[in-house]
Amino acid sequence: MTVRHLIVHGRVQGIFFRDWTVETARSLGIAGWVRNRPDGTAEAHLEGDPAAVDRMVEAMRDGPPRAKVDRIDQHEAEREDLSGFERR
């Protein structure tokens, strides 16, 4: 089990980034959440198989068609024992 906390910088609000993240994470079997932050970034918490989490982070570097991800800050995080993936 890998747990990562991400801050995604770039054009990630108002372009369905959160909905895309939920759909992609669920397809990979990842638990967690995603939300917008007041500073224009998106924040995500990912829990799952290490390979799936790595694939998710790589997918988030591109995001949905209208996204422009400049960078992703990430660090290991504490497990929240979540059972699904949700938009907050």
Contacts in CASP RR format, 6 or more apart in sequence:
PFRMAT RR
TARGET T0000
AUTHOR 0000-0000-0000
METHOD contacts of the structure
MODEL  1
MTVRHLIVHGRVQGIFFRDWTVETARSLGIAGWVRNRPDGTAEAHLEGDP
AAVDRMVEAMRDGPPRAKVDRIDQHEAEREDLSGFERR
1 47 0 8 1.000
1 48 0 8 1.000
1 49 0 8 1.000
1 50 0 8 1.000
1 79 0 8 1.000
2 46 0 8 1.000
2 47 0 8 1.000
2 48 0 8 1.000
2 49 0 8 1.000
2 50 0 8 1.000
2 53 0 8 1.000
2 54 0 8 1.000
2 76 0 8 1.000
3 45 0 8 1.000
3 46 0 8 1.000
3 47 0 8 1.000
3 48 0 8 1.000
3 76 0 8 1.000
3 77 0 8 1.000
3 78 0 8 1.000
3 79 0 8 1.000
3 80 0 8 1.000
4 45 0 8 1.000
4 46 0 8 1.000
4 53 0 8 1.000
4 57 0 8 1.000
4 74 0 8 1.000
4 75 0 8 1.000
4 76 0 8 1.000
4 77 0 8 1.000
5 43 0 8 1.000
5 44 0 8 1.000
5 45 0 8 1.000
5 46 0 8 1.000
5 74 0 8 1.000
5 75 0 8 1.000
5 76 0 8 1.000
5 77 0 8 1.000
6 43 0 8 1.000
6 44 0 8 1.000
6 45 0 8 1.000
6 46 0 8 1.000
6 57 0 8 1.000
6 60 0 8 1.000
6 72 0 8 1.000
6 73 0 8 1.000
6 74 0 8 1.000
7 37 0 8 1.000
7 41 0 8 1.000
7 42 0 8 1.000
7 43 0 8 1.000
7 72 0 8 1.000
7 73 0 8 1.000
7 74 0 8 1.000
8 17 0 8 1.000
8 41 0 8 1.000
8 42 0 8 1.000
8 43 0 8 1.000
8 44 0 8 1.000
8 60 0 8 1.000
8 69 0 8 1.000
8 72 0 8 1.000
9 41 0 8 1.000
9 69 0 8 1.000
9 70 0 8 1.000
9 71 0 8 1.000
9 72 0 8 1.000
9 73 0 8 1.000
10 40 0 8 1.000
10 41 0 8 1.000
10 67 0 8 1.000
10 68 0 8 1.000
10 69 0 8 1.000
10 70 0 8 1.000
10 71 0 8 1.000
11 66 0 8 1.000
11 67 0 8 1.000
11 68 0 8 1.000
11 69 0 8 1.000
12 36 0 8 1.000
12 40 0 8 1.000
12 41 0 8 1.000
12 42 0 8 1.000
12 67 0 8 1.000
12 69 0 8 1.000
13 36 0 8 1.000
13 40 0 8 1.000
13 42 0 8 1.000
15 64 0 8 1.000
15 66 0 8 1.000
15 67 0 8 1.000
16 64 0 8 1.000
16 66 0 8 1.000
17 34 0 8 1.000
17 42 0 8 1.000
17 63 0 8 1.000
17 64 0 8 1.000
17 67 0 8 1.000
18 34 0 8 1.000
18 35 0 8 1.000
18 36 0 8 1.000
18 42 0 8 1.000
18 87 0 8 1.000
19 87 0 8 1.000
20 63 0 8 1.000
20 64 0 8 1.000
20 67 0 8 1.000
21 34 0 8 1.000
21 42 0 8 1.000
21 44 0 8 1.000
21 60 0 8 1.000
21 63 0 8 1.000
21 85 0 8 1.000
21 87 0 8 1.000
22 34 0 8 1.000
22 85 0 8 1.000
22 86 0 8 1.000
22 87 0 8 1.000
24 56 0 8 1.000
24 59 0 8 1.000
24 60 0 8 1.000
25 31 0 8 1.000
25 32 0 8 1.000
25 34 0 8 1.000
25 46 0 8 1.000
25 56 0 8 1.000
25 85 0 8 1.000
26 84 0 8 1.000
26 85 0 8 1.000
28 52 0 8 1.000
28 55 0 8 1.000
28 56 0 8 1.000
29 48 0 8 1.000
29 49 0 8 1.000
29 52 0 8 1.000
29 85 0 8 1.000
30 46 0 8 1.000
30 47 0 8 1.000
30 48 0 8 1.000
30 49 0 8 1.000
30 52 0 8 1.000
30 53 0 8 1.000
30 56 0 8 1.000
30 85 0 8 1.000
31 46 0 8 1.000
31 47 0 8 1.000
31 48 0 8 1.000
31 82 0 8 1.000
31 83 0 8 1.000
31 84 0 8 1.000
31 85 0 8 1.000
32 44 0 8 1.000
32 45 0 8 1.000
32 46 0 8 1.000
32 47 0 8 1.000
32 80 0 8 1.000
32 82 0 8 1.000
32 84 0 8 1.000
32 85 0 8 1.000
32 86 0 8 1.000
33 44 0 8 1.000
33 45 0 8 1.000
33 82 0 8 1.000
33 85 0 8 1.000
33 86 0 8 1.000
33 87 0 8 1.000
33 88 0 8 1.000
34 42 0 8 1.000
34 43 0 8 1.000
34 44 0 8 1.000
34 45 0 8 1.000
34 85 0 8 1.000
34 86 0 8 1.000
34 87 0 8 1.000
34 88 0 8 1.000
35 42 0 8 1.000
35 43 0 8 1.000
35 44 0 8 1.000
35 87 0 8 1.000
35 88 0 8 1.000
36 42 0 8 1.000
36 43 0 8 1.000
37 43 0 8 1.000
44 60 0 8 1.000
45 77 0 8 1.000
45 80 0 8 1.000
45 82 0 8 1.000
46 53 0 8 1.000
46 56 0 8 1.000
46 57 0 8 1.000
47 53 0 8 1.000
47 79 0 8 1.000
47 80 0 8 1.000
47 81 0 8 1.000
47 82 0 8 1.000
57 72 0 8 1.000
57 74 0 8 1.000
60 69 0 8 1.000
60 72 0 8 1.000
61 69 0 8 1.000
61 72 0 8 1.000
62 69 0 8 1.000
63 69 0 8 1.000
END
